């Protein structure tokens, strides 16, 4: 059963090592306190034009955005008990992995490189940190968190902080192989 990560870089002058991104996702899948769908995960790093087109096509909003997440085979997702601090039992994570077919699809995370660059400049943070935040945010959406309501947004921010701290502890943050245009 594969939990592969397919990485696509669709921005001229931008690159990232797919192995580094795969290591980030593997760390989250194995150590974070949320159950994540089994199967292949697709991650696309896109520009403004592509992200705006997707935003309009799928969410009826033509504006720029940071990340868009598309769920995969939700049938393979375990029941949602994903509040920060409520770690899913390891047996539940193992069960999700063991019972998913080889061709299971976890979903797709589409990250806007240009938005990460703009926000990093505005917030005076490294571009790599902002981009990793977007990747984590998309991963958390696939793990069942949302950020529509204020209470959900607070939970999402806490989950982002927890996930980023976990990645720092495992020496997977900040990202080291990014090259921005």
Secondary structure, 3 states (H helix, E strand, C coil): CCCCEEEEECCCCCECCHHHHHHHHHHHHHHCCCCCCCCEEEEEEECHHHHHHHHHHHHCCCCCCCEEEEECCHHHCCCCCCCCCCCCCHHHHHHHHHHCCCCCEEEEEEEEHHHHHHHHHHHCCCHHHHHHHHHHHHHHHHCCCCCCCHHHHHHHHHHHHHHHHHHHHCCCCCCCCCECC
